[in-house]
Structures are given as structure tokens and as C-alpha cells.
Amino acid sequence: MAAAAQLALPIAVLYSELHDLTAFDATERRGGGGFSVKRVAGGRYWYHQSWSGRRRLQRALGPETPELLERIAAGRVEAGAWRAQQARRRQLVRSLKSALGFSVEPLVGRVLAQLAEAGVFRAGGVLVGTHAYRTYGAMLGFRLAQRNLRTGDIDIAAVDNDAEPLEVSFPEAVQAADDAFFVVPPRPGARLSTALKQKGGDARVELLMPQGGGRPWRPHALPTLGFAAQRTPFLDYLIERPIEATYLQAAGVRVAVPDPARFALHKLIVAADRGPREQAKVAKDLAQAAELWRVLRDVRPGDLGRARRALARSGRAYVAKARQGAAMSDETAPMADAL
């Protein structure tokens, strides 16, 4: 396989600028919506309205006072600055996609944007699978092979926690991106669904979670996200220490993704854990692992060392499965020596 091509420094710097700008999205909903006033009991009462997909969100600001009017005026100025920032972000995304040869279905960008807006990533959700892999090229300054970037699946991993439920549930956020998405009926023997599918299309969105003490591949309700997730073996290692990334679509979407080095080693585990009917996916798993490992070996070898030590702490079964995966391809065979 040809080596991933390193991006020119000025192009790589564009990603840093974009990622700095999308940092505002990680902590709050900014710029959207507007202000409205109603007469209540003879007085003027102000609200802020915004939209999350098809749901209107209204927040009471309080009775009209000089101080509140000053805050509203400042909010309108901030909204104008936010719109200008959005234009700059879209320009950066277009430049980066051109340099990376990066193309993506607009639907994917809309789904991720709606999940981000709903607070899924702030609540601990992590984008995994090939769409997470797509973020690593710009992040690391390399143009990754196009054949390793294709997928119709959007996989989100999450952990079970006691946080307050989101205002918009996971399926509502996905359906806000396209109302052709429907909740896939539960598997035989299960009461809960863990996925949505686009009617008449290939897109599928699935929610996953670490196996923990439950049975593998069984659904488990996640009240925080208002949906269920499929318990998945070995996933805890992948999402233990996620990092933030900006997905290159529209004005850039702030997401959480696995550490790239852990992603590379986890792909070996995934490949070894697949059945014989999934050979095409096995080949892509191993190709992604090998390509990312070569890039990291050149630019961030320390990350690989930390990922290997974390794998060893996870247990012998994790290491054995990764070694099994590495032995499945000549491209990944050199990785076995490091495990």
C-alpha cells in the first residue's frame, strides 16, 4: 500500500484554525434562533427561541428591564459575529476537503450536526468506526487512502451514566436530520432497538456501549440519550480516553472520537472478532489499522506506546485478540511485534 501523503504545512494549519473555532460549539449552543417578547399580566416578558431539528426550544429570559435589554442587544451583536464565523468556517472546510480529497454525503454531516447540537457528544457520546477514522487525516496532517474512508454506517458509542436526559433524544436528533430515518425493529428476543435506518437509502445510525458485565450484543437502555445501545466487547478500551475533533462538513462539526493510536490497535481486535461472512469489513479494518499505525509511527510514536500499555492493562484477552488480528495481513504483521 502506498504511504499516506503528508499535507503541506499551510494546509495543516487550516485545520488547527477550524478546530479552534469549533471549540465554541463544544460548550454551548451559539448564534442560532432569536429573541421574542410577549405581554404577560400587562408587562413585557422576553424569550430566546432556537431550533433543534424540528423541535422549537424556548427559554424564558424574564421581565423586561434595562439590564435585560442590554443583554439582548449584546446577544444580537454576538449572533452577527457568530454568523461571520460560520462563513469563515465553511471556507476552511472547503479548503481542507479539497486538499484531502475528502467527500461525504451531506446526510452524514446533517446527522452529526444534529447529534452535536442535541448534546450527545457533550454527554459522553463518541463517534467511532470509519467516520471517526475520517477525522484523523486532517488532525494528523495526512491524506489518507480513499478506499479506507467509505462507509454507510454512523456508529456512536456511549457509556451508561446518571446524567440528566437530553432535551432531544438520540432518535429525535437523527430524525431531525432526515425524517426518512426510522427506528429499526428490535432483534428477535430483544425488546429494545439500538439503530435507525434511512428508508430507501444506505445510511444506518447505531448506538453502542461497552459490554461491561452484561451479555455481548444485547441492548441496554441509556436514559440520558433516550435510546438503547448494543453491548459491544472490547469497546471500553477504544473509548476510554476520547479526544475532540472537527468533522469536515458544512461549517465543521465538533465531535468526540477515540484516540487515534487506540483506534489503530482496536481495529486489529475488531478484525479478529468478525465472522467469516464479513471478510470485506475485515479487509477494511486491517487496512485502516495499518495505514494509521504507519502515520503515527512517523509523527507520534509516543502515542502508540501509550496505547500499547493501555491495551496490556485491559487484559490478556485484549492483547491476544489484537495479535490475532495483526497476524491476518502482511500489512499489519509488523504491528504484532509491538504488542
N, C-alpha and C positions, 0 to 999 in steps of 0.2 A: 504494500500500500504506500502511495506517495505521502511524504511528510506534510503535515498541516502547514499552510503558508502563514508566516508571521506578518501581521499588519504593520504598515508604516506608522511611525510614532505619532504623527499628527492625527491619524485616524483613530488610533487607540486612545488618544487624549479626549476625543469627542465623546467616547463612552463615559469617561470619568465625569465630564461636564453634565451629560444627560443623567447619570446616576445621582449626582449631587442634587440636580433639580427635582428628580422624582422622590427624593427623601422627604419632601413636604407631604407627599401622599401617604407615607407610612404611618403618620401620627394623627392626621385629621382629614376630614372632607373639606376641600377648599374650593372657593370660586364658583361653585355651582349654585343654582337657584336664585332667589331674590327675596326682597322684603315686601311685606304687605301689612296693611293696617285695617282694623275693624273697630266699630263703635260698640263698646260694651258698657252698659249702665251709664250712658251719657259721656263716657270718656273714650279716649283713643288707645287701643291696645295693639302692639306690634308683634309680628311673627316673622320667622325666617322659614321659607319653603324651599325644598330641594327634592330631587327625584332620585330614587334608586331603582333603575329599571322602570317598571310600570307603576311602582308604588310611590305615592307622594308622601314625603316626610315633612311634618310641620313642627317647628319648635317655637314655643312661646318665649318672647323676649321681655314682655312686661308692659306696664302702662307707660304712655308717652311722658318722657321727662327730657329736659335739655341734655342731660348726660347720655340718655339712650339715643337721642337724635345724633349726637356726636359720634357714638359708636356705630350707628347705622351708616353715617356718612363715611366713616373710616372703612367700614366693611365694603362699601361700594367702590372706594378707591382701590382697596385690596383686590376686589373681584376684577377690576380692569387690569391690574398688574398681573393677576393670575392668567387672564386670557392672553396677554402678551407673552407670558412664559410658556403657555401651551403652544403658541405658534413657533417659538424657538425650539421647543422640544420636538415638535413634528419635523422640523427641518433637520435636527440632529438624527432622528430616527431614519429619515430617508437617506441621509448620507451614509450612515452605518450599514443599513441594509444593502445599499449599492456596493459598498466596499466588501461586504461579507458574502455577497451573492445570496442574500437571505430573503426568502419569500415565505409567506404564511397566509393561510386562509383568513380573511377578515373575521370570520366567525370565531376563530380561536382567540383573536385579540379581544373581541367583544365579551366572550365568556370570562377570560382572565380579568378584564377590566371590571366586570360586574362583580366577580368574586372579591376582587381587591376593594372595590367600593363598599361592598357589604361588610367588610372587615374580616373576611375569612383568614387572610394571612396575618393580620394583627392578632387574631385569636389562636394562632399557633399552627394554621394550615401551612403545608409545604408542597410546592409544585415538584413532582417527581417525574420520572420517565423521560421520554425524548424531548418534551417541551422544556424540562429543566436543562437537559443537555444543550438545547439551542441557545441558552443564555451564556454558556461558557466561552464561546468563541470571542465575542466582544469583550467579555470580562478579562480573559487571559491574553487578548491581543492576537488571536489566530483565526484564520479562515478554515473552518472545519469542513470535512468532506460532505458534499450534499447528500450522498446516499445514506449517510448516518443520521439525517435530520428529518426524515419523512415519517409521519405517523398520523393516524386519525383519532387517537386517544388523548384525552386530557386527564391525567391522574393527579389527585390531590391526596396527600397523606396528612393525618391529624392524630392527636393523642386525646384520650378521654380526660377531661378536666371538669372542674366545678364552676367554670366561669359563667357569667350571665349569658343567656341566649342572645344571639344577634337579632337586630331588628328585622332583618330579611334572612330567611332560612337559605340553606345551601341550594335546594332545588329551585326556590323562587329566584335566586340570583342567576342561576343558569338559564332559567326560562325567560328572564328579563332580557337576556342576550338574543334569544330567538324562541318564539313561542311554539316552534316545531319540536322542541325538546319535550319528551315525556318520560316519566319515571318507569324504568324497566321493571316488569313484574318480578317479585322475589323468586329465587331459585326454588326448585322442589324441596320441600322440607324446611324452608325458611319462611319467616313471617315478615322480614324486613328487606327492602331493596337498598342497594348501595350504588346504583348507577342511573344515569339518564342517557337517552339515546335520541338523536335527531331523526325525526320522521322523514324518510326519503333521502337521507344523507348518511355519511360515514362517521360523523362525529359522535363520540361517546365520552361522557364525563363520569369518572368513578371516584368514590371516596374510599380511602384505605386507612388502616391503622395498624400499629404493631400487634403482633399476636398476643403478647402478654401471657396471662395464664389461661386464656381461652383456647378453644379448638381452632385450628387453622382454617382459613377460608370461610369462616362463619360470620354473619353480620352481627354488628353490635351497635346499639343506638348511641348517638352522640348528641345529647340535648343542646349543647352550645351551638351546634350547627344546624339543628333541626332536621337531621337525616341520620342514616345509618352508614357505617363503614365496614369494609371487609377486613377481618383479621388476617394479617399477612406475615408469614415467617420472615425473619431476618431484617424486617423493615426498621426495627428500633435502631440498629447500627447506622443506617443511612440517614435518618432524620434527627439524630441526637443533637447535633450542633449545626443547625441550618444557618445560612448566610443570606443577606439580601442581594437581589439582582434586579435589573431592569429588563423586562421583556420588550423586544423591538417590534412594537406595533402601535399604530396611531401616535399618541404623544408619549409613548413609553408607559409601561405598566409595572409598578413596583410589586415584586413578588418575593417570597422566600423560597430558596432552593437548597438542596443538600450541598455540603462541602464537596468541591469537585474531586478531590482525592478519594474521599469515601465513595462518591458516585462510581469512580472507576473500579474500585475493588468490589463494591456491591454488585456491579454488573456481572462479574465473574460468578458470584453466588446465584444470581438470577438465572444465568445461562445454565448452570449446573442443575438448577431446580426445575427447569422446564421439562415437559414430556416430549416424547419423540414426534408428536404431531405439530410441534412448534419450532421446527428447525429454522424457518426463515427468521423468527424472532431471536433464536439463539445466535444466528449469524450476526444479526444487528447488535445484540448485546455485546458480543465479543469484539466486534469492530469498534464500537463506542469505547469500550474499556481500553483497547489497545491504543486508539488514537489519543484519548485523553491522558493516558499514562505517559505516552511519549512527550506530549506537550508539557505536562507537569514535571517530568524528569529533567527537562531542559530549563524551565523557568522557575519552578517552585518545588525543588526536590525535598525540601523540609516538610512540605505538606504531605507528601507521600509517606515519609517516615512517621509522622503523627497518625496518619490514617492506618498504617500497618499496626502500630502499637495499640490503637483503639480496637482494631479487629481482634488482636490477641486477647485483649481484656474482655471482649464479648464472649469468648469461649472457644473451645476446641472445635465445636461443630461449625462455627462460622469460618474458621481458618481452613478446616478440611474441605468445606464446600467451595471456598474461593480457590483453593489449589486444584480441586476437581475441575472447576470452570477454566482455569488457566491452561490446563492440560488439553483442552478441547480444540485448540487452534495454535498453529505455528506463530501467529501474530501475538497471542497472549502468553505463549510459553515462557518468554523471558520474565514475565511478571511472577511466575511461580517461584523463582529464585529469591524474590524479595519478600515472600510471605513466610 
